[in-house]
Amino acid sequence: MHADSAPHVSTYERVVSRHPLVVRKRVRWADCDPAGVVYTGKFTEYLLIASSYFFAELGDGRYFEWIKTLAVDTPCKGMDLTFHGALWPEDEFDMHCTVSNIRAHSYDIHVEAKQADGRRIFTGRFSPICISREVRQRVPIPAAMLAQLQRFTG
């Protein structure tokens, strides 16, 4: 098979901007119900995908190694979604990620998802909390993490 006749393969998600952080996602058929509309539960997955890319960017590509040096873990304290529009197979949308609130022990990753024409799809919040790796209780956000978070405040 010639390279010219090889099937076109594209990715279903990718970072399209690092500052501000924007993750582009394309809907898969597997994300949809028999009527062809994205399952409600998939939006939680989309929020988690955006949060994962945010963590990678926060830790300069090595988030889990980086937080080990800070002696913390960052499990989810809370998350929520507000739906603004539906999605269908092969729809593309961008998830814009910012830090919307920093507290003593936790912070909010705010995700605004919209299509290229500006149509809003969902708004989400993912809130990690810093806990000590040793005693497994909340601790203040480490100074090095605070410095990194400031890059993403919107």
Secondary structure, 3 states (H helix, E strand, C coil): CCHHHCCCCCCCEEEEEECCEEEEEECCHHHECCCCCECHHHHHHHHHHHHHHHHHHHCCCCHHHHHHHCCEECCEEEEEEEECCCCCCCCEEEEEEEEEEECCCEEEEEEEEECCCCCEEEEEEEEEECEECCCCCECCCCHHHHHHHHCCEC
